[in-house]
Amino acid sequence: MSQGPNVKRLITQRMAQVMIPPGGGFLTGLEALAKPGNIGKVAREATDWVNKAISLVKEAPNNPYGDDDEVIAGEILRQIELKRPPSV
């Protein structure tokens, strides 16, 4: 799959979600970054997750986004933003 800006951003957002899960904080992030080999492992897992998510959208009946990875990743990012609580 191609990795344009939207796909890359979706991968990094997934990585952040895995490395600092809900309820985690700064220390959780530091521990995740300090663990040897963890960044590469999480990057591979996040890339696989994004590729699967994009593939599922492509295979969905009545898919309005076509087969453009960037368009699909952009819509997933948009949906994430819609569900994100407002900043304080």
N, C-alpha and C positions, 0 to 999 in steps of 0.2 A: 504494500500500500504506500501511496505517496505520503510525505510528511511535510505539508505546507504549514503556514503559521497557525491555523486553527487546530490541526491535528497535533502539532507540537504543544500548543497551549493546553489542549485536553489531556495529553499525556502528563504534563507537569502538574495539572490540577489533580489528576488521579494519584500521582506520586505523593503529593502533599496530603491528600486524604488518607492514604495508606500509612504514611510516616507519622502523621499527627492526627490520629482518629478523634472523633468527637469526645470532648472531655479532656483531651490531651493538651498540653501547653508547651511552653518554650523548652522546658527540660526534656519533654518527650521528643521534641524535634532534634535537640542536641544529641540525645542518646541514639536516635535513629541515624543521624549523620555520622556519629563517631564509630558506629559498629562496622568493622572491616567488611568490605564487600557488599554492604547493605544497599548503597545507592544504585549500584549496577543491577542487583537482584530486583529491587523495587522498580527500577526503570524498565526492565524486561517484563515484569508482571504488569505494569501499567500499560506498556505498549501492546501487550497481548490483549488486555481488557479493552482498550480503545479499538483495536482491530476487530475484535469480536462484536463490540457494540455497533460499529460502522457496518459490518457484514450483516448483522441482524436487521438493521434499518434497510439496507439494500434488498434483502430477501422478503421484507414485509409486503403483504398485499397492499395495493394502493399507496405505495411509497411515493410521496410527492417530491422527494429530494433527488431522485435519480441515482446515478452511481458515482457522483462526485464526492470524494472523501472530504474535501474542504467544506463543501456545503453542508454535508451531514454533521461533521464535527462542529461547525459554526452553530447549527441548530441545537445540538446537544449542549453546547456552552451557553446558548441563549436560555434554554430551559433550566439549566443549573442556576443562572442568575435570577430567573423569575422565582425560583424556590428558596433562594438565599434570603435569610432575614435581613432587614435593613440595618445598615451600620449605625452605631451609636455615636 
